[in-house]
Amino acid sequence: MKSGGTSAPVSTDLTVRLRPVAEPDLAIFRRLCTEPGLIGLDWAGFRDAGAPARRFAVDGYLGEDDGRLIVEVEQERSAAGLVSYLSGRYAGRASYWEIGIVLLPPWRGRGIGWRAQALLCDYLFQHSPAQRIQAGTHPENVAEQRALEKAGFQLEGIIRASEFRAGQWRDAYLYSRLRDDPSPWEPAPNG
């Protein structure tokens, strides 16, 4: 497996890669705006299904402060979902990226998510000076917690009442990966 590349094997027959959003991918983005069950716990109500095309026309989802990349299963040339990144700052100086992922239902539970998130971290560390990448998830989303840990993230703690979902304020778990944390592509040290 490559640590600086944009693809990673899932198994002997599938390889995950990240690529820029193309116009045909906008169908996935529109579905995320209009299909409540598709995005899982992150569903926040119906959204403007035309917004993805407008954003794509501006910068192809490759903005300086935020963006989206398609998660593709290379052998099938099939979009499995997308990853996102958003810049932030602590104390006005320390920049970081907040990342997220959405996989379409047929691709979940196959080891694609953690690989896509690890590839996104490699990409962001290679192309920006950020020292930190963070990701939040729901306490009940055990699969995503495991995926983040496999991708080299560490649990930092609980952010209380940080998200309004399903009619109430809910907690979130915050994970982070630092530039000099061990890469998930490197074998664990003996010991």
C-alpha positions in Angstrom: 0.0 0.0 0.0 1.1 3.5 -0.7 1.3 6.2 1.9 1.5 9.2 -0.4 -0.8 8.0 -3.2 -4.4 8.3 -3.9 -5.4 4.7 -4.0 -5.3 1.7 -1.6 -6.2 -1.9 -2.0 -9.4 -3.1 -0.2 -8.8 -6.7 -0.9 -7.1 -8.7 -3.7 -9.7 -7.6 -6.1 -10.8 -4.1 -5.1 -8.8 -0.8 -4.9 -10.1 2.4 -3.5 -9.0 5.7 -5.0 -10.0 9.4 -4.6 -10.7 11.6 -7.6 -12.2 15.0 -8.3 -16.0 15.3 -8.7 -17.2 15.0 -12.3 -20.6 16.2 -13.6 -22.2 12.7 -13.6 -21.4 12.4 -9.8 -23.8 15.2 -9.1 -26.6 12.6 -9.1 -25.1 11.3 -5.8 -25.1 14.8 -4.4 -28.7 15.4 -5.4 -29.7 12.1 -3.7 -28.0 13.2 -0.5 -30.2 16.3 -0.5 -33.5 14.4 -1.0 -33.3 10.8 0.3 -33.6 10.8 4.2 -32.2 7.3 4.7 -29.2 7.6 2.4 -27.0 9.7 4.7 -27.9 7.9 7.9 -27.7 9.8 11.2 -26.4 13.0 9.5 -29.8 13.6 7.8 -30.7 17.2 8.6 -33.8 17.6 6.5 -34.5 18.2 2.8 -32.0 20.5 1.0 -31.9 22.3 -2.3 -31.2 19.6 -4.9 -29.9 22.2 -7.3 -27.2 23.5 -4.9 -24.7 20.7 -5.9 -24.7 21.8 -9.5 -24.3 25.4 -8.6 -21.3 24.7 -6.4 -19.8 22.4 -9.0 -20.0 25.2 -11.6 -18.1 27.5 -9.2 -15.0 25.3 -8.5 -15.7 21.7 -9.1 -15.9 21.1 -5.3 -12.1 21.9 -5.1 -12.2 25.1 -3.0 -9.3 26.5 -1.1 -11.1 26.1 2.3 -13.3 23.1 1.6 -14.0 20.5 -1.0 -15.2 17.0 -1.9 -13.6 14.1 -3.6 -15.3 11.0 -5.0 -14.4 7.6 -3.4 -14.2 5.2 -6.3 -13.7 1.5 -6.5 -11.1 1.5 -9.2 -11.7 -1.9 -10.8 -15.4 -1.2 -11.2 -15.0 2.5 -12.0 -17.9 3.0 -9.7 -18.4 5.9 -7.3 -18.8 4.4 -3.8 -19.4 7.7 -2.1 -17.6 10.9 -1.2 -15.2 12.4 1.3 -15.2 16.0 2.4 -12.8 18.5 4.0 -13.3 21.8 5.6 -10.6 24.1 7.0 -10.7 25.6 10.5 -8.4 27.4 12.9 -7.6 27.1 16.6 -6.6 30.3 18.3 -6.5 32.0 14.9 -3.2 30.4 13.9 -3.3 26.6 14.0 -5.0 25.5 10.9 -6.7 22.1 10.7 -9.0 20.1 8.4 -12.3 18.6 9.5 -13.1 15.6 7.3 -16.2 13.5 6.6 -17.4 10.6 4.5 -20.6 9.3 3.0 -20.6 5.8 1.4 -23.6 4.6 -0.6 -25.3 1.5 1.1 -23.8 -1.2 -1.3 -20.3 -0.1 -0.4 -20.6 0.0 3.4 -18.9 -2.6 5.6 -16.3 -3.6 3.0 -13.2 -1.7 4.3 -13.6 1.1 1.9 -14.4 3.9 4.4 -11.3 3.7 6.5 -9.1 3.5 3.4 -10.8 6.5 1.8 -10.3 8.5 5.0 -6.7 7.5 5.3 -6.1 8.5 1.7 -7.8 11.8 2.3 -5.5 12.5 5.2 -2.4 11.6 3.1 -3.6 14.0 0.4 -4.3 16.8 2.8 -1.0 16.4 4.7 0.9 16.3 1.4 -0.8 19.4 -0.1 -1.2 21.6 2.9 0.8 22.6 6.0 -1.9 21.6 8.5 -0.7 19.7 11.5 -4.1 18.3 12.4 -7.0 16.5 10.8 -10.1 15.9 12.8 -13.4 14.1 12.4 -16.5 13.9 14.4 -19.0 11.0 14.7 -22.0 10.0 16.6 -21.6 7.9 19.8 -23.9 5.2 18.2 -21.9 5.0 15.0 -19.6 2.2 16.1 -18.6 1.3 12.5 -17.3 4.8 11.8 -15.5 4.9 15.1 -13.6 1.7 14.1 -13.0 3.1 10.6 -11.4 6.3 12.0 -9.2 4.2 14.3 -8.1 2.1 11.4 -7.3 5.2 9.5 -4.9 6.3 12.2 -7.2 8.6 14.2 -7.3 8.8 18.0 -10.4 9.5 20.2 -9.9 12.9 21.9 -13.2 13.1 23.7 -16.9 13.9 23.7 -18.3 17.2 22.5 -21.4 17.6 24.5 -24.6 18.9 22.9 -22.8 19.8 19.7 -25.4 18.7 17.1 -29.1 19.2 16.8 -30.5 16.1 15.3 -33.9 14.4 15.3 -35.5 17.1 17.5 -32.8 17.3 20.2 -29.2 18.3 21.0 -26.9 15.4 20.9 -23.2 14.6 21.8 -20.5 13.8 19.3 -17.1 12.0 19.5 -14.1 13.9 18.3 -11.2 12.1 16.7 -7.9 13.5 15.4 -4.9 12.5 13.4 -1.7 14.5 13.6 0.8 14.8 10.8 3.5 12.9 12.8 1.1 10.1 14.0 1.8 6.7 12.7 0.4 6.1 9.2 -2.1 3.2 9.0 -0.2 2.0 6.0 3.0 1.3 8.1 3.3 -2.0 10.0 2.9 -1.7 13.7 6.2 -1.7 15.6 7.2 -4.9 17.4 7.0 -4.7 21.0 
